[in-house]
């Protein structure tokens, strides 16, 4: 069986478990961690993940942020300057993008009910401009059902830390890791 199929099966098994009420935002986040070179394969598996979600009796809300930075920059009044000299992209401008991104994702999360899975696709596209941990922590309290984050990177089970695209120091987070090697019973 392929690694993508194993991940899809592990996700389906996770869906079969009862959903506890009263969890914090961080505890309602599921991280589907896979090697960065599996990104296209995981995107191709999205219909299978959606099907498994529906078969388990849950709704599906896909939030794809892959092209958000490019679209945001292209619409910025100083877009030409950024493209001519990327050093003009200051921390303040990136902070504004993060604020806009978080607001948009929070708004999209409000459409999902407590019985729905909202899936965040494209988290790798914000690297190296934003930290995945900052974005996830900024939106997790808006999650009513579950937030599935497709996470191209690494998870260290000993420290429960995550490394987006195998770069930077990892961040420790309370999310549930969906792992085909882990017993979900």
N, CA, C and O of each residue as an XYZ file, in Angstrom:
740
protein
N       0.839     -1.174      0.000
C       0.000      0.000      0.000
C       0.891      1.247      0.000
O       1.967      1.242      0.597
N       0.444      2.308     -0.667
C       1.250      3.521     -0.738
C       1.110      4.352      0.525
O       0.158      4.191      1.289
N       2.051      5.226      0.729
C       2.025      6.118      1.899
C       0.796      7.014      1.884
O       0.201      7.271      2.931
N       0.408      7.494      0.696
C      -0.779      8.339      0.587
C      -2.025      7.541      0.982
O      -2.887      8.054      1.696
N      -2.125      6.301      0.526
C      -3.260      5.455      0.912
C      -3.264      5.192      2.413
O      -4.322      5.175      3.042
N      -2.094      4.990      2.980
C      -1.989      4.791      4.430
C      -2.488      6.029      5.180
O      -3.211      5.913      6.170
N      -2.098      7.207      4.703
C      -2.539      8.452      5.344
C      -4.050      8.631      5.209
O      -4.724      9.037      6.156
N      -4.569      8.325      4.032
C      -6.016      8.428      3.796
C      -6.771      7.459      4.711
O      -7.794      7.820      5.291
N      -6.272      6.251      4.835
C      -6.905      5.257      5.711
C      -6.830      5.682      7.180
O      -7.787      5.494      7.932
N      -5.705      6.248      7.583
C      -5.569      6.715      8.964
C      -6.546      7.853      9.247
O      -7.125      7.929     10.330
N      -6.724      8.728      8.272
C      -7.707      9.813      8.422
C      -9.115      9.230      8.558
O      -9.876      9.654      9.427
N      -9.467      8.266      7.711
C     -10.789      7.639      7.787
C     -10.997      6.974      9.150
O     -12.090      7.043      9.714
N      -9.962      6.337      9.675
C     -10.059      5.715     10.999
C     -10.269      6.770     12.077
O     -11.017      6.545     13.028
N      -9.626      7.898     11.939
C      -9.796      9.001     12.901
C     -11.239      9.504     12.892
O     -11.801      9.828     13.938
N     -11.822      9.565     11.708
C     -13.210     10.022     11.579
C     -14.187      9.091     12.284
O     -15.247      9.528     12.733
N     -13.841      7.814     12.383
C     -14.729      6.837     13.015
C     -14.748      6.945     14.536
O     -15.636      6.395     15.187
N     -13.783      7.645     15.097
C     -13.748      7.810     16.549
C     -14.767      8.864     16.979
O     -15.043      9.794     16.222
N     -15.334      8.732     18.188
C     -16.284      9.744     18.653
C     -15.591     11.100     18.827
O     -14.430     11.174     19.229
N     -16.325     12.159     18.517
C     -15.801     13.512     18.692
C     -16.229     14.011     20.067
O     -17.417     14.150     20.356
N     -15.246     14.271     20.890
C     -15.532     14.792     22.227
C     -15.884     16.266     22.148
O     -15.317     17.017     21.354
N     -16.817     16.659     22.975
C     -17.183     18.071     23.076
C     -16.288     18.726     24.123
O     -15.630     18.038     24.903
N     -16.267     20.020     24.136
C     -15.548     20.761     25.166
C     -14.046     20.836     24.989
O     -13.330     21.178     25.930
N     -13.558     20.522     23.804
C     -12.118     20.597     23.560
C     -11.699     22.034     23.254
O     -12.494     22.830     22.753
N     -10.468     22.350     23.556
C      -9.930     23.663     23.189
C      -9.715     23.710     21.683
O      -9.756     22.678     21.013
N      -9.486     24.902     21.155
C      -9.250     25.051     19.726
C      -8.098     24.186     19.240
O      -8.215     23.514     18.214
N      -6.994     24.196     19.963
C      -5.832     23.408     19.567
C      -6.105     21.923     19.537
O      -5.512     21.198     18.738
N      -6.995     21.459     20.395
C      -7.317     20.036     20.446
C      -8.286     19.616     19.336
O      -8.467     18.425     19.082
N      -8.904     20.596     18.680
C      -9.804     20.295     17.556
C      -9.062     20.333     16.222
O      -9.673     20.163     15.167
N      -7.755     20.553     16.264
C      -6.936     20.577     15.051
C      -6.310     19.208     14.846
O      -5.736     18.625     15.766
N      -6.432     18.709     13.629
C      -5.798     17.462     13.231
C      -4.717     17.788     12.228
O      -4.957     18.516     11.266
N      -3.534     17.257     12.443
C      -2.411     17.472     11.530
C      -2.176     16.186     10.746
O      -1.862     15.144     11.321
N      -2.331     16.270      9.435
C      -2.028     15.156      8.559
C      -0.644     15.441      7.990
O      -0.494     16.182      7.019
N       0.361     14.840      8.614
C       1.764     15.143      8.321
C       2.300     14.151      7.292
O       2.087     12.943      7.396
N       2.996     14.689      6.302
C       3.560     13.858      5.238
C       4.821     14.531      4.715
O       5.005     15.731      4.917
N       5.695     13.780      4.045
C       6.910     14.372      3.493
C       6.555     15.441      2.451
O       5.600     15.268      1.693
N       7.309     16.536      2.405
C       7.003     17.610      1.459
C       6.896     17.158      0.002
O       6.130     17.736     -0.769
N       7.654     16.135     -0.381
C       7.585     15.695     -1.778
C       6.294     14.924     -2.088
O       6.092     14.508     -3.229
N       5.430     14.728     -1.104
C       4.129     14.098     -1.309
C       3.014     15.126     -1.519
O       1.846     14.751     -1.622
N       3.354     16.398     -1.582
C       2.332     17.450     -1.647
C       1.341     17.229     -2.794
O       0.131     17.254     -2.571
N       1.826     17.018     -3.990
C       0.902     16.836     -5.122
C       0.067     15.572     -4.957
O      -1.118     15.567     -5.292
N       0.655     14.528     -4.458
C      -0.103     13.288     -4.242
C      -1.191     13.485     -3.196
O      -2.289     12.945     -3.331
N      -0.896     14.250     -2.162
C      -1.903     14.501     -1.128
C      -3.030     15.378     -1.665
O      -4.195     15.182     -1.321
N      -2.683     16.331     -2.499
C      -3.738     17.153     -3.119
C      -4.610     16.289     -4.029
O      -5.826     16.472     -4.087
N      -3.994     15.364     -4.729
C      -4.757     14.458     -5.587
C      -5.661     13.550     -4.752
O      -6.680     13.067     -5.245
N      -5.295     13.320     -3.503
C      -6.090     12.464     -2.613
C      -7.219     13.228     -1.918
O      -8.008     12.618     -1.196
N      -7.318     14.532     -2.115
C      -8.373     15.305     -1.458
C      -9.776     14.752     -1.722
O     -10.575     14.685     -0.788
N     -10.110     14.351     -2.956
C     -11.452     13.769     -3.153
C     -11.691     12.509     -2.316
O     -12.808     12.273     -1.856
N     -10.654     11.709     -2.119
C     -10.803     10.511     -1.267
C     -11.018     10.912      0.189
O     -11.811     10.291      0.896
N     -10.314     11.943      0.633
C     -10.497     12.421      2.000
C     -11.908     12.987      2.179
O     -12.558     12.753      3.198
N     -12.365     13.729      1.182
C     -13.718     14.289      1.243
C     -14.764     13.175      1.268
O     -15.732     13.246      2.026
N     -14.570     12.153      0.444
C     -15.492     11.019      0.412
C     -15.529     10.315      1.772
O     -16.604      9.992      2.277
N     -14.362     10.081      2.357
C     -14.303      9.437      3.682
C     -15.021     10.284      4.727
O     -15.684      9.754      5.619
N     -14.886     11.593      4.611
C     -15.547     12.507      5.550
C     -17.065     12.381      5.433
O     -17.766     12.278      6.440
N     -17.565     12.391      4.201
C     -19.003     12.249      3.986
C     -19.526     10.901      4.436
O     -20.603     10.811      5.026
N     -18.759      9.840      4.156
C     -19.184      8.496      4.571
C     -19.245      8.366      6.086
O     -20.008      7.555      6.609
N     -18.451      9.154      6.789
C     -18.482      9.131      8.252
C     -19.578     10.049      8.816
O     -19.742     10.153     10.031
N     -20.327     10.715      7.920
C     -21.444     11.549      8.362
C     -21.066     12.971      8.710
O     -21.804     13.657      9.418
N     -19.921     13.421      8.219
C     -19.470     14.777      8.513
C     -19.439     15.619      7.232
O     -19.300     15.094      6.127
N     -19.573     16.939      7.410
C     -19.462     17.859      6.284
C     -18.006     18.168      5.979
O     -17.121     17.868      6.780
N     -17.758     18.763      4.829
C     -16.406     19.050      4.335
C     -16.347     20.493      3.868
O     -17.182     20.921      3.071
N     -15.376     21.245      4.353
C     -15.159     22.627      3.918
C     -13.678     22.789      3.608
O     -12.839     22.745      4.507
N     -13.365     22.974      2.342
C     -11.972     23.103      1.932
C     -11.575     24.573      1.898
O     -12.265     25.406      1.310
N     -10.447     24.875      2.541
C      -9.900     26.226      2.557
C      -8.491     26.140      1.984
O      -7.561     25.687      2.651
N      -8.351     26.580      0.742
C      -7.060     26.490      0.057
C      -6.400     27.862      0.054
O      -6.905     28.808     -0.551
N      -5.261     27.957      0.738
C      -4.554     29.238      0.835
C      -3.322     29.284     -0.060
O      -2.484     30.175      0.075
N      -3.214     28.334     -0.961
C      -2.011     28.197     -1.782
C      -1.617     29.486     -2.488
O      -0.450     29.876     -2.459
N      -2.568     30.143     -3.115
C      -2.216     31.328     -3.905
C      -2.559     32.644     -3.218
O      -2.557     33.690     -3.866
N      -2.850     32.617     -1.936
C      -3.257     33.830     -1.224
C      -2.160     34.893     -1.198
O      -2.444     36.071     -1.416
N      -0.929     34.506     -0.939
C       0.144     35.498     -0.877
C       0.351     36.163     -2.237
O       0.447     37.388     -2.313
N       0.419     35.384     -3.296
C       0.617     35.944     -4.628
C      -0.506     36.882     -5.038
O      -0.260     37.950     -5.599
N      -1.747     36.477     -4.754
C      -2.892     37.333     -5.089
C      -2.899     38.602     -4.240
O      -3.212     39.688     -4.728
N      -2.551     38.448     -2.975
C      -2.529     39.605     -2.088
C      -1.460     40.595     -2.553
O      -1.712     41.797     -2.634
N      -0.277     40.088     -2.855
C       0.794     40.969     -3.326
C       0.432     41.628     -4.653
O       0.685     42.817     -4.845
N      -0.157     40.866     -5.566
C      -0.519     41.413     -6.875
C      -1.552     42.530     -6.750
O      -1.579     43.447     -7.570
N      -2.396     42.455     -5.732
C      -3.415     43.477     -5.524
C      -2.956     44.646     -4.670
O      -3.694     45.616     -4.497
N      -1.764     44.564     -4.144
C      -1.249     45.622     -3.275
C      -0.907     46.860     -4.104
O      -0.471     46.739     -5.249
N      -1.100     48.027     -3.540
C      -0.835     49.264     -4.300
C       0.637     49.428     -4.661
O       0.964     50.153     -5.600
N       1.530     48.764     -3.926
C       2.960     48.833     -4.242
C       3.476     47.539     -4.887
O       4.659     47.215     -4.789
N       2.589     46.824     -5.532
C       2.955     45.529     -6.124
C       4.142     45.652     -7.068
O       5.064     44.839     -7.009
N       4.134     46.639     -7.922
C       5.233     46.808     -8.886
C       6.570     46.967     -8.166
O       7.576     46.392     -8.580
N       6.575     47.740     -7.103
C       7.809     47.954     -6.341
C       8.287     46.644     -5.713
O       9.486     46.367     -5.701
N       7.357     45.835     -5.190
C       7.734     44.553     -4.589
C       8.360     43.632     -5.621
O       9.343     42.947     -5.338
N       7.787     43.617     -6.817
C       8.303     42.735     -7.854
C       9.655     43.221     -8.386
O      10.499     42.415     -8.778
N       9.854     44.537     -8.397
C      11.134     45.082     -8.844
C      12.224     44.880     -7.802
O      13.371     44.581     -8.136
N      11.855     45.047     -6.535
C      12.824     44.913     -5.450
C      12.152     44.213     -4.265
O      11.537     44.866     -3.421
N      12.271     42.883     -4.205
C      11.606     42.142     -3.122
C      12.023     42.572     -1.716
O      11.323     42.265     -0.752
N      13.143     43.272     -1.580
C      13.531     43.737     -0.243
C      12.565     44.802      0.282
O      12.596     45.146      1.463
N      11.709     45.323     -0.604
C      10.679     46.271     -0.168
C       9.573     45.587      0.640
O       8.752     46.256      1.268
N       9.557     44.257      0.619
C       8.586     43.513      1.425
C       9.045     43.527      2.878
O       9.777     42.638      3.313
N       8.625     44.507      3.605
C       9.050     44.672      4.992
C       8.221     43.785      5.916
O       7.203     43.221      5.517
N       8.672     43.679      7.131
C       7.950     42.885      8.136
C       6.544     43.447      8.355
O       5.604     42.684      8.574
N       6.394     44.752      8.300
C       5.077     45.364      8.495
C       4.110     44.956      7.382
O       2.925     44.739      7.635
N       4.610     44.854      6.165
C       3.761     44.453      5.047
C       3.382     42.984      5.189
O       2.229     42.619      4.958
N       4.323     42.151      5.560
C       4.032     40.724      5.773
C       3.064     40.556      6.941
O       2.194     39.686      6.899
N       3.202     41.380      7.988
C       2.255     41.334      9.109
C       0.838     41.665      8.642
O      -0.130     41.064      9.108
N       0.721     42.618      7.726
C      -0.602     42.966      7.186
C      -1.185     41.797      6.399
O      -2.377     41.505      6.496
N      -0.326     41.126      5.611
C      -0.797     39.943      4.894
C      -1.278     38.877      5.880
O      -2.339     38.285      5.684
N      -0.505     38.632      6.933
C      -0.900     37.624      7.920
C      -2.250     37.976      8.538
O      -3.106     37.107      8.706
N      -2.433     39.226      8.867
C      -3.696     39.664      9.450
C      -4.860     39.428      8.481
O      -5.918     38.943      8.882
N      -4.660     39.770      7.218
C      -5.702     39.566      6.213
C      -5.978     38.079      5.995
O      -7.133     37.672      5.871
N      -4.919     37.271      5.950
C      -5.071     35.830      5.761
C      -5.838     35.206      6.924
O      -6.772     34.431      6.718
N      -5.441     35.547      8.129
C      -6.107     35.000      9.317
C      -7.578     35.402      9.331
O      -8.441     34.580      9.638
N      -7.869     36.648      9.003
C      -9.268     37.109      8.967
C     -10.078     36.320      7.946
O     -11.207     35.915      8.223
N      -9.508     36.105      6.775
C     -10.217     35.366      5.728
C     -10.452     33.914      6.135
O     -11.546     33.386      5.933
N      -9.450     33.271      6.700
C      -9.613     31.875      7.110
C     -10.616     31.775      8.253
O     -11.441     30.861      8.272
N     -10.556     32.696      9.200
C     -11.539     32.686     10.298
C     -12.957     32.812      9.756
O     -13.868     32.112     10.199
N     -13.132     33.705      8.800
C     -14.452     33.892      8.197
C     -14.922     32.604      7.520
O     -16.089     32.232      7.640
N     -14.030     31.929      6.816
C     -14.387     30.674      6.151
C     -14.708     29.590      7.181
O     -15.563     28.739      6.934
N     -14.037     29.614      8.325
C     -14.292     28.613      9.362
C     -15.681     28.769      9.978
O     -16.266     27.792     10.447
N     -16.206     29.982      9.978
C     -17.536     30.186     10.565
C     -18.628     29.494      9.761
O     -19.722     29.274     10.280
N     -18.356     29.143      8.500
C     -19.338     28.436      7.677
C     -19.432     26.956      8.049
O     -20.400     26.290      7.682
N     -18.453     26.442      8.764
C     -18.435     25.025      9.140
C     -19.138     24.840     10.477
O     -18.993     25.655     11.389
N     -19.896     23.765     10.580
C     -20.622     23.471     11.818
C     -19.788     22.579     12.737
O     -18.655     22.217     12.419
N     -20.364     22.239     13.866
C     -19.658     21.390     14.835
C     -19.533     19.946     14.353
O     -18.823     19.152     14.971
N     -20.204     19.597     13.270
C     -20.120     18.248     12.714
C     -19.281     18.216     11.427
O     -19.261     17.210     10.718
N     -18.601     19.307     11.139
C     -17.868     19.430      9.874
C     -16.361     19.379     10.078
O     -15.837     19.689     11.148
N     -15.687     18.974      9.008
C     -14.233     19.051      8.936
C     -13.897     20.175      7.966
O     -14.312     20.153      6.807
N     -13.150     21.147      8.443
C     -12.602     22.179      7.566
C     -11.163     21.755      7.291
O     -10.404     21.488      8.223
N     -10.790     21.693      6.025
C      -9.444     21.249      5.676
C      -8.659     22.446      5.157
O      -9.089     23.139      4.236
N      -7.504     22.671      5.765
C      -6.619     23.770      5.374
C      -5.547     23.208      4.454
O      -4.714     22.402      4.868
N      -5.579     23.642      3.207
C      -4.667     23.172      2.173
C      -3.735     24.319      1.797
O      -4.162     25.471      1.725
N      -2.476     24.010      1.560
C      -1.536     25.014      1.063
C      -0.749     25.743      2.135
O      -0.196     26.810      1.868
N      -0.683     25.196      3.337
C       0.042     25.865      4.425
C       1.518     26.054      4.072
O       2.151     26.988      4.566
N       2.071     25.192      3.234
C       3.471     25.327      2.832
C       3.732     26.566      1.993
O       4.872     27.021      1.905
N       2.697     27.121      1.374
C       2.875     28.275      0.493
C       3.211     29.561      1.245
O       3.660     30.535      0.641
N       2.998     29.567      2.547
C       3.310     30.787      3.308
C       4.773     30.838      3.753
O       5.253     31.862      4.240
N       5.470     29.715      3.577
C       6.883     29.650      3.943
C       7.698     30.379      2.887
O       7.405     30.202      1.705
N       8.679     31.171      3.216
C       9.260     31.486      4.518
C       8.729     32.785      5.116
O       9.298     33.305      6.076
N       7.643     33.311      4.554
C       7.145     34.614      4.987
C       6.444     34.581      6.337
O       6.608     35.487      7.154
N       5.662     33.531      6.567
C       4.926     33.394      7.826
C       5.235     32.046      8.456
O       5.685     31.112      7.792
N       4.984     31.973      9.734
C       5.143     30.714     10.453
C       3.783     30.016     10.509
O       2.776     30.620     10.880
N       3.772     28.757     10.140
C       2.533     27.980     10.183
C       1.945     27.992     11.585
O       0.728     28.069     11.752
N       2.800     27.917     12.587
C       2.320     27.890     13.968
C       1.516     29.137     14.302
O       0.490     29.049     14.977
N       1.971     30.298     13.837
C       1.263     31.546     14.115
C      -0.109     31.576     13.467
O      -1.083     32.018     14.077
N      -0.184     31.109     12.239
C      -1.461     31.096     11.534
C      -2.417     30.104     12.186
O      -3.579     30.433     12.423
N      -1.947     28.909     12.476
C      -2.814     27.887     13.061
C      -3.301     28.319     14.441
O      -4.482     28.167     14.753
N      -2.418     28.847     15.258
C      -2.821     29.298     16.599
C      -3.795     30.467     16.527
O      -4.650     30.616     17.400
N      -3.671     31.296     15.495
C      -4.554     32.453     15.358
C      -5.963     32.067     14.911
O      -6.899     32.843     15.102
N      -6.129     30.888     14.323
C      -7.444     30.490     13.816
C      -8.090     29.366     14.604
O      -9.284     29.118     14.440
N      -7.340     28.678     15.456
C      -7.876     27.442     16.048
C      -9.111     27.651     16.918
O      -9.938     26.744     17.019
N      -9.263     28.803     17.544
C     -10.448     29.035     18.387
C     -11.721     29.208     17.571
O     -12.822     29.127     18.115
N     -11.581     29.444     16.267
C     -12.752     29.564     15.389
C     -13.248     28.203     14.914
O     -14.310     28.114     14.297
N     -12.499     27.151     15.192
C     -12.881     25.811     14.733
C     -14.002     25.297     15.619
O     -13.858     25.186     16.836
N     -15.130     24.984     14.972
C     -16.276     24.468     15.715
C     -16.295     22.942     15.689
O     -16.593     22.301     16.697
N     -15.973     22.362     14.521
C     -15.907     20.901     14.392
C     -14.464     20.457     14.527
O     -13.924     20.394     15.632
N     -13.833     20.146     13.382
C     -12.411     19.785     13.352
C     -11.745     20.522     12.196
O     -12.362     20.761     11.158
N     -10.486     20.874     12.391
C      -9.673     21.488     11.344
C      -8.585     20.499     10.974
O      -7.740     20.154     11.799
N      -8.610     20.045      9.736
C      -7.591     19.143      9.215
C      -6.573     19.990      8.471
O      -6.911     20.643      7.484
N      -5.331     19.985      8.933
C      -4.271     20.730      8.275
C      -3.407     19.756      7.495
O      -2.785     18.869      8.081
N      -3.366     19.912      6.176
C      -2.439     19.127      5.364
C      -1.073     19.748      5.564
O      -0.836     20.886      5.157
N      -0.170     19.004      6.191
C       1.085     19.558      6.688
C       2.286     18.867      6.055
O       2.673     17.778      6.479
N       2.880     19.499      5.037
C       4.083     18.926      4.432
C       5.304     19.218      5.299
O       5.822     20.335      5.300
N       5.743     18.241      6.011
C       6.877     18.457      6.914
C       7.112     17.255      7.792
O       6.913     16.109      7.388
N       7.539     17.544      9.000
C       7.879     16.482      9.944
C       7.137     16.671     11.262
O       6.781     17.784     11.649
N       6.918     15.554     11.933
C       6.406     15.571     13.295
C       7.334     14.718     14.142
O       7.628     13.574     13.794
N       7.789     15.270     15.239
C       8.622     14.528     16.178
C       7.727     14.075     17.323
O       7.316     14.903     18.136
N       7.413     12.782     17.412
C       6.506     12.318     18.463
C       7.075     12.459     19.872
O       6.311     12.531     20.834
N       8.392     12.499     20.015
C       8.981     12.629     21.346
C       8.747     14.016     21.937
O       8.472     14.143     23.130
N       8.852     15.040     21.121
C       8.652     16.419     21.591
C       7.321     16.991     21.136
O       6.962     18.109     21.507
N       6.585     16.227     20.329
C       5.314     16.654     19.734
C       5.477     17.999     19.023
O       4.632     18.888     19.134
N       6.576     18.120     18.298
C       6.811     19.349     17.553
C       6.706     19.080     16.059
O       6.903     17.959     15.590
N       6.389     20.141     15.329
C       6.175     20.075     13.893
C       7.168     20.983     13.196
O       7.509     22.051     13.704
N       7.636     20.552     12.017
C       8.544     21.368     11.209
C       7.985     21.441      9.795
O       7.995     20.449      9.067
N       7.497     22.619      9.407
C       6.949     22.827      8.075
C       8.057     22.745      7.041
O       9.079     23.419      7.172
N       7.869     21.934      6.023
C       8.832     21.746      4.935
C      10.211     21.355      5.449
O      11.222     21.649      4.811
N      10.251     20.697      6.592
C      11.504     20.249      7.208
C      12.467     21.402      7.472
O      13.678     21.189      7.523
N      11.962     22.598      7.637
C      12.802     23.776      7.836
C      12.520     24.386      9.202
O      11.573     23.995      9.884
N      13.332     25.324      9.585
C      13.189     26.060     10.840
C      13.076     25.125     12.035
O      12.895     23.916     11.897
N      13.189     25.723     13.201
C      12.945     24.965     14.414
C      11.473     24.607     14.461
O      10.627     25.370     13.996
N      11.174     23.474     15.010
C       9.796     23.034     15.084
C       8.997     23.817     16.100
O       9.557     24.496     16.961
N       7.680     23.716     15.992
C       6.805     24.341     16.978
C       6.010     23.253     17.664
O       5.569     22.291     17.035
N       5.836     23.418     18.950
C       5.087     22.472     19.741
C       3.630     22.906     19.708
O       3.325     24.081     19.916
N       2.734     21.967     19.450
C       1.328     22.311     19.299
C       0.471     21.180     19.825
O       0.888     20.022     19.807
N      -0.704     21.498     20.286
C      -1.566     20.507     20.929
C      -2.405     19.707     19.955
O      -3.246     18.918     20.387
N      -2.214     19.877     18.685
C      -3.028     19.192     17.679
C      -2.880     17.684     17.762
O      -1.891     17.159     18.274
N      -3.887     17.008     17.245
C      -3.856     15.552     17.142
C      -3.195     15.203     15.817
O      -3.590     15.713     14.769
N      -2.202     14.345     15.861
C      -1.488     13.937     14.661
C      -2.144     12.689     14.100
O      -2.362     11.709     14.813
N      -2.454     12.739     12.816
C      -2.981     11.564     12.147
C      -1.795     10.827     11.552
O      -1.123     11.313     10.643
N      -1.559      9.645     12.092
C      -0.369      8.880     11.757
C      -0.776      7.442     11.465
O      -1.373      6.778     12.313
N      -0.453      6.960     10.265
C      -0.819      5.572      9.950
C      -0.132      4.539     10.842
O      -0.586      3.398     10.919
N       0.947      4.917     11.510
C       1.659      3.985     12.372
C       1.068      3.915     13.768
O       1.376      3.002     14.534
N       0.212      4.889     14.101
C      -0.325      4.993     15.444
C      -1.631      4.212     15.560
O      -2.453      4.228     14.644
N      -1.815      3.542     16.668
C      -3.052      2.836     16.937
C      -4.074      3.874     17.406
O      -3.838      4.555     18.404
N      -5.210      4.007     16.703
C      -6.196      5.027     17.022
C      -7.301      4.527     17.949
O      -8.271      5.246     18.185
N      -7.173      3.303     18.482
C      -8.225      2.790     19.360
C      -8.029      3.231     20.774
O      -8.828      2.886     21.645
